Amino acid sequence: MSTRTYARPRGVDRRPPPPAVRDPLWAKICLILGALVAIASGGIVVVPKVVANWAASGIKQDNFIPVEIQGENIDGAINILLLGMDERAGAEDLIRADTIIIVHIPKTHDKIYMVSLPRDSDVAIPDYPKSDFTGFRSKINSAFAYGARKDGKVDPSPEGRRRGAELTMLTINQLVPGGLRFNGAAIINFDGFLKVLEAIDGVDMCVDQKTVSMHRDVNGVEWNYKGVPKDLQKVYDVGCYPMQAWEALDFSRQRDFPNGDYTRQRHQQQLLMAILKKVTSKGVLTDLGKVMELQQAAGDLFTLDLGKAPIEDWFFTMRSLRADDVIMIKTNGGKTYPLPGGNERLTEDTMDLLKSVHDDTVFDFLARHPDWIASSPTQGGGQPTPAGTGG
């Protein structure tokens, strides 16, 4: 990018005034939140609106998009994959992708569609020699696990995570007729969300059904995989009210509902939108201390792969997008289709949705399936509103 210089007579400053800054802090916060994944994901969404290296200084960047399915540029339609890792201290299990979100931005660059793939989706995971894995059908969250292993054991190293993300993307690519290219990706550490939530002093959340925590007790103490004694479990009663950082994150992680992971998807979407709403409020954007806290929290939140496009191109391309442009989509129409063994069937309509991501016709799909649009997460429920799906 060239730098323009201006001749200046001695003693007279005739340099043009600096241009008006357009949402600089909002742009930085968008990077910090990773879209959001979680996320959900950002603001949430995702990585694109960034202009200053200041915002990215603490962000880990890596290359984990498989070369054969990496997008060439971001001039047209854009696909970004968000992978949320919900690791617990003391767990020896393989690392699985707890949250998988495809973020699709059409070639018009005026909407952000978020497609959550249920973690239990039944898929064919391909052979992956890098981790000595021979492919077979399993839950989609296992793709990360089988990639991020070494000698049959969990490999939490950067190399292991790189392989896990790669195998997950190769698995998704096989799901979509014609394949699916990714222009960017983010591996999100959900523990990092806690620091973001702490920096903004929690968020307002709406509980649409009584929720009992499987992870934390009434004092916020995390029990990991040991299980919280029933008489000590944290309970979230129905209603809309402020939640502390640990409460909001804990609430969004629960999945013990009749509708299982779909209810959790809705709660995670609500959390992401609540975070975006809070960080873009004047109370946060005018508080330099909070902005600095958010910038520091970014390093613990996620690892980015921006593909072939430099960070300034992401900002220029996405400069007009706002939080109101985010459209959440309910995979499988928000219904469960269980298979023997605990896996989840992806319906033909869901496969059509994924094809519409490939074809850049998501708007047309939603025009045919308006009930697949998630209701406003800030309302904690209610009827889907197809208004705002314009492409």
N, C-alpha and C positions, 0 to 999 in steps of 0.2 A: 504494500500500500504506500503510495507516494505521500510525501509531506510537503505541503505548500508553504513557501516562505513569502514574507511581505517586506517590501522596501519601506524604510522608516526614516524620514528626515530627522536630523540630529535635534534632540530636545523635544520632539513631538512624538507621542505614542499614538500611532494610527492603526495599530493592529485591530482587526475586527474583534468584537466581544466574543467570548467563548460561546459556543452554541448551547442552547437549552438542553439540559440533560433529561432524557426521557426514560423514566422508570429505572434508574441505574440500580438502586438497591433491590427492586423487585427482580431484576434480571439476575442479580447475584444470588438472591434467595432461591430462585428457580434451580440454579445449579446445585445449591446446597441440598435441596430436598430431592434432587434426582427425579424430577418429575412427579413420583409418585405418583416404594414402593412401596411403599408402601408402601405405591405404593404408591403407589400407589401412588416406580414411579417415580415430573414435573414438573409451575410450582412444583406441583407434583411433578409436574410433568416434565419432567423428564429433564433432560440435559440441555435442551437446545438453546435457550435464551441466555446467552452469555457473551459478555463483551470484554471483560477485564480479566487478566491473569490473576488479579487479586483474589477473585472469587474461587479460582481453581487451584490456588497455591497449595492447599492442604489435601487436595483430592488425589487419591491413587489412580493412576492411569495405566492401562495394560492393553494387550492385544489378545483377545480371546474369541473374536468372531471368525469362524472358519473362512479361509480365503475363498473357497469355492462358492460361498453363499453371501459374500460381503457385497453390499451395495456400492455402486460405482461413485455416486454423488448424491447430493440432497437437493437437486434442482426439481425433481419430480416428487412422486409419492415417497414417503419415508416410513420405515419400520424400525422400532426400537424395542428391545426385549429387556424387561425388568425381572430379575431373579432375586427373590427375598429368601435369605438364609435365616432360619429360626433355630440357631444352635443354643444348646443349654450347657452350662458348666457341668463337667463330670460325666457327660454322655459319651459313650464309646461307639455309638452307632455311626454308620456312614452318614455323611452330610447330605441331606435331601433339600430340594428346592421347595420351601414351604409355600411360596407365592410365585406364580408365573403369570406375567402380564405382557401381552403384545400391545404396544402403543403404535397406532397407525395414524399418520398424518397424510391426508390426501394431497394430490399434486397442486390443488388450489391453496394449500397451506392456510386454511381458515378454520379447521376443526382438529380436535385431538380425540380420537376414538381409542378407548381402553378396553381390551378384551382379556378377561381373566380366564385362564385355563385351570379347571379344577385339578388339584394336586393328585387326585386318585384316578384321573382319566386313563382309560385303557389304551395303550399305544404300543407300536412295534419300535423298540429301541434298536438301532442298527449296531452292527459289529463295530468295535472301537479298539483297534490294536494297541493304541497308545497306553491303555490301562489293562491290556490283555482281557478285554471283555468280549464275549461272544453274545451277539444280540438275541433277544427274545421279547415276548410281550410282557409288559409290566405296567405299573403306575408311572405316569409321566414324571413325577417327582424323583423317581429312582434313576432317571437318566443322569442327573447331576451326581448322584451317589456313585454310580458305576464308573463315571468318568473321573471323579475325584477320589480315586483309591490307588493304592500301590501295594503290590504283593498281597492283595485281598483285604487290606486294612485301610482305614480312613486316612486320607492324606490332606490335612488342612492347609498345606503350604500354598503359596501363590501359584505354583505350577499345578497343584491338584485342583484348585479352584478354576484355573484356566481350562483344564481338561473337562471339568464338570460342566462349565458353561458351554463349552464347544459341543459336547455330546448332547446337551439339552437342545441347542439350536439345530443340530443335525437331525434330531428326532422330530422337532416341530416342522422342519423343512420337508420331511417325508410325509407328514400329515396332509400337506396342502397340494392339491393338483397343480403341477407346474412349479412346485417348490416355493420357498419364501426367502427373500433376501433381507438381510438386516443391515441397516446403516449405522446403528449404534446399539450399545448394550450397557447395562449396569448390574453389578452384583451388589445387592443391598444387604447390609447387616442390620437386622431389626434392633439389636441393642443400640445401634447408632441413633435410631429414632428416639430413644429415651433421652439422649442428650439434647436433641433438637427440641423435644417437648419441654424439657427442663429449662432450656434457654428462653422459651416463650411463656413459661409459667403455666403450662397445661392448656387445655382447650375445652370448649363446650361440646358435649356429645348428647345424642338422643338415644336412649335405650328403648327399643321397640318390643322387647320381651325379656322377662326376668332371666338374668344370666348369672350363673354360678361359676366362679373361677376354678380351674383345674390346676392353676400354677401359683397363685398367691393367696396369702391369708389376709385377714382383716387389717393387719398392720402393714401390709405391702411386702412382707417377707416372701421371697421366691423359694419354692420347694423343689424346683426342677422336676425331675422324673420320680421323685419319692412319693408324690401325691400329698395334697393338703388334707389333713383330718377334716371330716365333714363339719364338725362343730366350729371350725376356724376359717372355713372358706369365705373369701370375699364375695359378696353378693351385690349385683348391680340391679337395682329396682327400675321399673319402667318409668320413663320421664326424661325430660331434657334438663341438664344441669352441668355446671363446671366439673371437670375431672382433673385431678392432679396428673402429672406426667405419667407415673407408673400405672395409674388407674386406666387412662385412655389407651395406653399400649396393651395392657393386660386384657381389657375388654375386647379389643379388636382381634386378639389372638384366639379367643374361645371358639370351639367348633362342635361342642356337644349339644346340637340342636336336631330336631326332626329333619330339617333340611340341610343338615351337615355343613359342608364347606361353602355352600351358596350363601347361607346366612353370614358366615364369617367373611366371605368376599364383600358382602354389603357393608359390614361393619368396618372392614379395612378401607373401603372406598370412602366411607363417612369420615374416618380418621384422617385420610389424606386431604380431603376437601376442608376439614376443620383446621388442619395445620396451615394449608394454603391461605384460608381466610384470615387466620390469626397473624401470620407473618406479613401479610400485605396490608394489615391495619396500620393506621397512623401511629398507634401506641408502640408498635414494634419498629416500624421503618424510621421513626424519628429518634429512636433510642440507639445511639451508636454502640453502647455497651452490649445490647442484645444482638445487634447485627454482627459484632465481632465474635460473640459467643456462637452464633449460628455458623459463621465462617469456620471457626475452629472445630465445631461439631462435624462439619462435612467430612473431615478426614476419617472419622470413625463410622461414617454412614455407608459409604459405598465406594466401589471401584468402577471406573468408567472405561469404555472403549468407544471412542467417537468415530471409529472407522477411518475412512480416507479423507474426510472433510475436516479442515482446521476449525478450531473453536470459534474464530471470528465469523466463519461462514454459517455456522449454526445460528449464531446470534442474528446475522443479517436475514437469513431465510425465515426465522421464526419471530421476527421483531414485532409483528402485529398480533400475535396470539395472546389471549387472556384466559383467566380461570373460567370465565363463562363459556369458553369454547370447548371445554372438556365434556365428552359424552361417554358415560359409563355403559357398558353393554353386558347383559346377563347371558353368559354362555348356557346352552341348553334351555334357554328361556327361563333360567332360574329354578329348574326342576331337576330332581335326581332320577337317574336311570341306573340303578345298581346292577352289577353283574356278580355271578358267583365268585367268592374269594375276596370281595370287598372293593373291586375295581368299579369304575364309573364309565358308562358308555357315553361316547360323544354322538349325538343324534345326527341325522342327515342334515337337518337345518343348521346345526353347528358347523358341519363340514362345508355347507354353503356359505356360512359366515366367513370361515377361514379362506375360502376361495374368493370371496368378495374383497378380503384384505389383499390377496394376490392381485386381483383384477382392478383394485382401487375403485370398487363400487359399493363401499360400505353404506353410503347414503341410500342407495337403491335398496339394499338389503333391509335397512331399518324402515324404509317406507313400506315394505311388505310385512315387517314384523315390529310394529311400533311398541308392542308390549315387552320387547327385549331391551328397551331402554330403561336403565335403572332409575328409580325415583330419586329425587334430590336427596343426597345423603345428609344434608343439613336439616332435613325434616324428620329423619329417622324412620321413614316409611312412607305410606301413602301410595297413590296411583302413579304409574309412570307417565311422564309428560313428553310426548314426541316433539313438542315445540322446541326449537333450538337444534334440530338435527339437520338444518339446512346446510348443504355443502357448497 
